[in-house]
Amino acid sequence: MPLLSADRASDIATAADALAAGGLVAFATETVYGLGANALDDAAVARIFAAKGRPADHPLIVHVASVDAARRFADLSSGSAQRLMAQFWPGPLTLILPRLLGVASAAAGGQGSVGLRMPAHPAALALLQQAAARGVWGVAAPSANRFGRVSPTTAAHVVQEFGPAMWVLDGGPCSVGIESTILDCTREPPALLRPGQLGAAALQQVLGAVLGRPDAASPRASGTLQAHYAPQAAVQLLSAGDLAAALAGLAPQGGQGLGVYSRQAPAIPGVVKAWHPMPATAAAAAHELFGVLREFDALGVSRILVEQPPESPDWAGVRDRLQRAAAAS
């Protein structure tokens, strides 16, 4: 199947037709590329789980083009949810809400709740609007990669994962680079289930309340397994001091199986196979993170040493992805 371009209206229409016919389409959002299917078609959603190798009880996020479309999937009566949608949709925020009976059961992993998001990427919104015109009111779309692996932030990454047989709507590189923030709005105050670019401070300001914490009663949510977002190489998170000590202990050329992602370059040039500088800001690090991990895999490193990101709130999303990647090693 050809690579589709979001710059061509005919290609967006082709992608919408494929979704309406029960097919899978990968498409760009501002966070990462999603692997989409008609959220109202349980058989189509089952194809997502099969393609990714994803457990069927691990819920997907349903992407919608409007609040009216969201009402077809969930009870939106929560005042907190209404304030958050008004302030942050479209954008990188997923809200988990009570699911309407008989709707999107497969996409919700069989739970009584469903995650909804309105993406801010123009290509994603154009596709969702075209799909809605064909009766596809929401598109279930986890990240377009094999389950548990590094999320894709370019169309080329999706092709690397699934080959040329997958429909891919190329909307360019993703601007955010990590998945959306997820809030459980089935309770008050809402609980933060997954951090992202949109931080707790901004959410709490709109809510006028401190966010809750997940507990045993929290619904299952995308990307919250302990081990996730993993490259082929093992990932190890180290403090700046421990990383410097580990590199200092290497013999010349002794780290040729190593990739390093850190603020400071290794003291001995050439001691490791590859070094990539970590940006000074969380937004810049998030934008490139998954691409950097994929680059290390392409270079054939066996281990990736990563300097622990700062503990400040703005780095929460990057820390979360790296901690889960390291847990998979």
C-alpha positions as CSV (number, residue, x, y, z in Angstrom):
1,M,0.0,0.0,0.0
2,P,1.3,3.5,-0.8
3,L,2.4,6.0,1.8
4,L,-0.4,8.6,2.0
5,S,0.3,12.3,2.4
6,A,-1.6,14.5,4.8
7,D,-1.0,17.4,2.3
8,R,-3.4,15.8,-0.2
9,A,-7.1,15.9,0.5
10,S,-7.6,12.8,-1.7
11,D,-5.2,10.9,0.5
12,I,-7.0,11.9,3.7
13,A,-10.2,10.7,2.1
14,T,-8.6,7.4,1.1
15,A,-7.5,6.9,4.7
16,A,-11.0,7.7,6.0
17,D,-12.5,5.2,3.5
18,A,-10.1,2.6,4.8
19,L,-11.2,3.2,8.4
20,A,-14.9,3.1,7.4
21,A,-14.2,-0.3,5.6
22,G,-12.8,-1.8,8.8
23,G,-9.2,-1.4,8.0
24,L,-6.2,-0.1,9.9
25,V,-4.6,3.3,9.2
26,A,-1.5,4.7,11.0
27,F,-1.6,8.5,11.3
28,A,0.3,11.4,12.8
29,T,-0.8,13.2,16.0
30,E,1.1,15.8,17.9
31,T,2.2,13.2,20.4
32,V,3.2,10.0,18.5
33,Y,1.8,8.2,15.4
34,G,-1.3,6.1,16.2
35,L,-2.5,2.9,14.7
36,G,-6.1,3.5,14.1
37,A,-9.4,1.6,13.6
38,N,-13.1,2.4,13.8
39,A,-13.7,2.4,17.6
40,L,-17.3,1.4,17.1
41,D,-16.3,-1.8,15.1
42,D,-15.0,-4.4,17.6
43,A,-13.7,-6.6,14.8
44,A,-11.7,-3.7,13.4
45,V,-10.3,-2.9,16.9
46,A,-9.3,-6.6,17.2
47,R,-7.1,-6.1,14.2
48,I,-5.1,-3.4,16.2
49,F,-4.5,-5.9,19.0
50,A,-3.4,-8.6,16.6
51,A,-1.1,-6.3,14.6
52,K,0.6,-5.0,17.7
53,G,0.7,-8.2,19.7
54,R,-1.1,-6.3,22.4
55,P,-3.2,-8.0,25.2
56,A,-6.9,-7.5,24.5
57,D,-7.6,-6.3,28.0
58,H,-5.1,-3.4,27.7
59,P,-7.4,-0.5,26.7
60,L,-6.9,1.9,23.8
61,I,-7.5,5.6,23.5
62,V,-10.4,6.7,21.3
63,H,-9.6,9.8,19.2
64,V,-12.4,12.2,18.3
65,A,-12.8,15.3,16.2
66,S,-15.2,17.1,18.6
67,V,-16.9,17.1,22.0
68,D,-20.1,16.1,20.3
69,A,-18.4,13.0,18.9
70,A,-17.0,12.2,22.4
71,R,-20.6,12.2,23.7
72,R,-21.2,9.1,21.6
73,F,-18.8,7.2,23.7
74,A,-18.9,8.4,27.3
75,D,-20.9,10.3,29.9
76,L,-19.4,13.8,29.8
77,S,-21.4,15.2,32.8
78,S,-18.3,15.5,35.0
79,G,-17.7,19.2,35.7
80,S,-14.0,18.5,35.9
81,A,-14.0,16.8,32.5
82,Q,-15.9,19.7,31.0
83,R,-13.5,22.3,32.3
84,L,-10.5,20.2,31.1
85,M,-12.0,19.7,27.6
86,A,-12.8,23.4,27.3
87,Q,-9.2,24.4,28.2
88,F,-7.0,21.6,26.7
89,W,-8.9,20.0,23.8
90,P,-7.6,19.7,21.1
91,G,-4.3,18.8,22.8
92,P,-2.2,16.1,24.4
93,L,-4.7,15.2,27.1
94,T,-6.6,11.9,27.4
95,L,-9.6,11.8,29.8
96,I,-10.9,8.5,31.1
97,L,-14.7,8.7,31.5
98,P,-17.7,6.4,32.2
99,R,-18.3,4.5,29.0
100,L,-21.8,4.4,27.5
101,L,-23.3,0.9,27.6
102,G,-22.8,-1.2,24.5
103,V,-20.3,1.2,22.9
104,A,-16.6,0.6,22.1
105,S,-16.2,-2.4,24.5
106,A,-13.2,-3.8,22.6
107,A,-11.4,-0.5,22.5
108,A,-12.0,-0.1,26.3
109,G,-10.5,-3.5,27.0
110,G,-13.8,-4.5,28.4
111,Q,-13.8,-1.9,31.1
112,G,-16.7,0.3,32.1
113,S,-14.6,3.4,31.3
114,V,-13.1,4.7,28.0
115,G,-10.2,7.0,27.3
116,L,-11.0,9.9,24.9
117,R,-8.7,12.5,23.3
118,M,-9.0,15.2,20.7
119,P,-5.6,15.5,19.0
120,A,-4.2,18.9,18.1
121,H,-2.4,17.8,14.9
122,P,-4.1,19.2,11.7
123,A,-3.7,15.9,9.8
124,A,-5.3,13.9,12.6
125,L,-8.2,16.3,13.0
126,A,-8.8,16.3,9.2
127,L,-8.8,12.5,9.2
128,L,-11.1,12.3,12.2
129,Q,-13.5,14.8,10.6
130,Q,-13.5,12.8,7.3
131,A,-14.0,9.6,9.2
132,A,-17.0,11.0,11.2
133,A,-18.6,12.0,7.9
134,R,-18.5,8.3,7.1
135,G,-20.0,7.2,10.4
136,V,-16.7,6.6,12.1
137,W,-17.3,8.8,15.2
138,G,-14.1,7.8,16.9
139,V,-10.8,6.2,16.0
140,A,-9.2,3.8,18.5
141,A,-5.5,4.4,18.2
142,P,-2.6,3.2,20.4
143,S,0.9,4.0,19.3
144,A,1.8,2.5,15.9
145,N,4.5,0.1,17.1
146,R,4.7,-3.5,18.3
147,F,3.5,-3.8,21.9
148,G,5.9,-2.6,24.5
149,R,8.4,-1.2,22.1
150,V,9.5,2.4,21.2
151,S,6.7,4.6,20.0
152,P,7.0,6.1,16.4
153,T,7.3,9.8,15.8
154,T,7.7,9.7,12.0
155,A,6.0,7.8,9.2
156,A,9.3,6.1,8.5
157,H,9.3,4.6,12.1
158,V,5.8,3.1,11.4
159,V,7.1,1.5,8.2
160,Q,10.0,0.1,10.1
161,E,7.5,-1.5,12.5
162,F,4.9,-2.9,10.1
163,G,6.4,-2.8,6.6
164,P,4.9,-1.3,3.4
165,A,1.6,-3.2,3.7
166,M,0.3,-0.8,6.4
167,W,-1.7,2.3,5.4
168,V,0.3,5.3,6.8
169,L,-1.0,8.9,6.6
170,D,2.3,10.9,6.7
171,G,1.8,14.1,8.7
172,G,5.5,14.8,9.3
173,P,7.4,14.5,12.5
174,C,5.4,14.6,15.7
175,S,5.9,17.9,17.6
176,V,5.5,16.7,21.2
177,G,7.2,13.3,20.9
178,I,5.7,11.4,23.9
179,E,2.2,10.2,24.5
180,S,-0.6,12.2,26.1
181,T,-1.2,12.9,29.7
182,I,-3.9,10.6,31.0
183,L,-6.4,11.7,33.7
184,D,-9.0,9.4,35.4
185,C,-12.1,11.5,35.4
186,T,-14.3,8.7,36.8
187,R,-13.5,10.1,40.3
188,E,-13.1,13.4,42.0
189,P,-10.6,14.9,42.0
190,P,-9.3,13.3,38.8
191,A,-6.3,11.1,39.2
192,L,-3.1,11.4,37.1
193,L,-2.5,7.9,35.5
194,R,0.2,8.8,33.0
195,P,2.3,12.0,32.9
196,G,2.9,13.8,29.6
197,Q,3.8,17.2,28.2
198,L,0.8,18.7,29.8
199,G,1.9,19.0,33.5
200,A,0.1,18.6,36.8
201,A,0.4,22.3,37.6
202,A,-1.6,23.5,34.6
203,L,-4.2,20.8,35.1
204,Q,-4.6,21.7,38.8
205,Q,-5.0,25.3,38.0
206,V,-8.0,24.6,35.8
207,L,-9.5,22.1,38.2
208,G,-8.9,24.2,41.4
209,A,-7.9,21.0,43.2
210,V,-4.8,18.8,43.6
211,L,-4.8,15.7,41.4
212,G,-5.4,12.4,42.9
213,R,-3.1,9.4,42.7
214,P,-3.8,6.0,41.1
215,D,-4.7,3.2,43.3
216,A,-6.0,-0.4,43.1
217,A,-9.4,0.8,41.9
218,S,-8.0,2.9,39.1
219,P,-9.0,1.8,35.6
220,R,-6.3,0.2,33.4
221,A,-4.9,2.8,31.0
222,S,-2.6,2.8,27.9
223,G,1.1,2.9,28.5
224,T,1.0,2.4,32.2
225,L,2.5,-1.1,32.5
226,Q,5.8,-1.1,34.5
227,A,7.8,-2.2,31.4
228,H,7.1,-0.3,28.2
229,Y,8.6,2.0,25.5
230,A,11.6,-0.3,25.2
231,P,14.2,-0.3,22.5
232,Q,16.0,-3.6,21.5
233,A,19.0,-2.5,23.5
234,A,18.9,-2.7,27.3
235,V,18.4,0.7,29.0
236,Q,20.1,1.7,32.3
237,L,19.3,4.9,34.1
238,L,22.1,6.4,36.1
239,S,22.8,9.6,38.1
240,A,25.2,12.0,36.5
241,G,27.9,10.9,38.9
242,D,27.4,7.2,38.5
243,L,27.3,7.6,34.7
244,A,30.6,9.5,34.7
245,A,32.2,6.9,37.0
246,A,31.0,4.0,34.7
247,L,32.4,5.7,31.7
248,A,35.7,6.6,33.4
249,G,36.1,2.9,34.2
250,L,36.0,1.8,30.6
251,A,39.2,0.9,28.8
252,P,39.9,2.7,25.5
253,Q,37.4,1.4,23.0
254,G,35.9,-0.7,25.8
255,G,32.4,0.7,25.4
256,Q,31.9,0.0,21.8
257,G,28.6,-1.8,22.6
258,L,27.4,1.3,24.5
259,G,25.1,4.2,23.5
260,V,25.0,7.1,25.9
261,Y,22.3,9.8,26.3
262,S,23.5,12.4,28.7
263,R,24.2,16.1,29.2
264,Q,27.9,15.8,29.3
265,A,29.9,14.0,26.6
266,P,32.1,11.0,27.8
267,A,35.4,12.4,29.1
268,I,37.3,10.1,26.8
269,P,36.3,10.7,23.1
270,G,35.6,7.5,21.3
271,V,35.3,5.3,24.4
272,V,31.6,4.4,23.5
273,K,30.0,3.6,20.2
274,A,27.6,6.5,20.2
275,W,26.8,9.5,22.3
276,H,23.8,11.8,21.9
277,P,23.5,15.0,24.0
278,M,20.4,15.3,26.1
279,P,18.7,18.7,25.6
280,A,18.5,21.2,28.4
281,T,14.7,21.4,28.3
282,A,12.1,18.7,28.9
283,A,10.1,19.7,25.8
284,A,13.2,19.3,23.6
285,A,14.1,16.0,25.2
286,A,10.5,14.6,24.8
287,H,10.5,15.7,21.1
288,E,13.5,13.6,20.3
289,L,13.5,10.8,22.9
290,F,12.0,8.0,21.0
291,G,13.9,8.9,17.8
292,V,17.2,8.8,19.8
293,L,16.4,5.3,21.2
294,R,15.6,4.1,17.7
295,E,18.9,5.6,16.4
296,F,20.8,3.7,19.0
297,D,19.1,0.5,18.0
298,A,19.9,1.2,14.3
299,L,23.6,1.5,15.3
300,G,23.5,-1.9,16.9
301,V,24.4,-0.9,20.5
302,S,23.7,-3.6,23.1
303,R,23.2,-1.2,26.0
304,I,22.0,2.4,26.4
305,L,23.2,4.4,29.4
306,V,21.0,7.3,30.2
307,E,21.6,10.1,32.6
308,Q,18.7,10.4,35.0
309,P,16.6,13.5,34.0
310,P,16.0,16.3,36.5
311,E,13.4,15.7,39.2
312,S,11.5,18.9,38.3
313,P,7.7,18.5,37.4
314,D,8.3,19.5,33.7
315,W,10.4,16.4,33.2
316,A,7.8,14.0,34.6
317,G,6.8,12.6,31.2
318,V,10.3,12.0,30.0
319,R,11.3,10.4,33.3
320,D,8.2,8.1,33.1
321,R,9.1,6.9,29.6
322,L,12.7,6.2,30.5
323,Q,11.9,4.4,33.8
324,R,9.5,2.1,31.9
325,A,12.0,1.5,29.2
326,A,14.6,0.6,31.8
327,A,12.2,-1.7,33.6
328,A,11.9,-3.7,30.4
329,S,15.7,-4.4,30.3
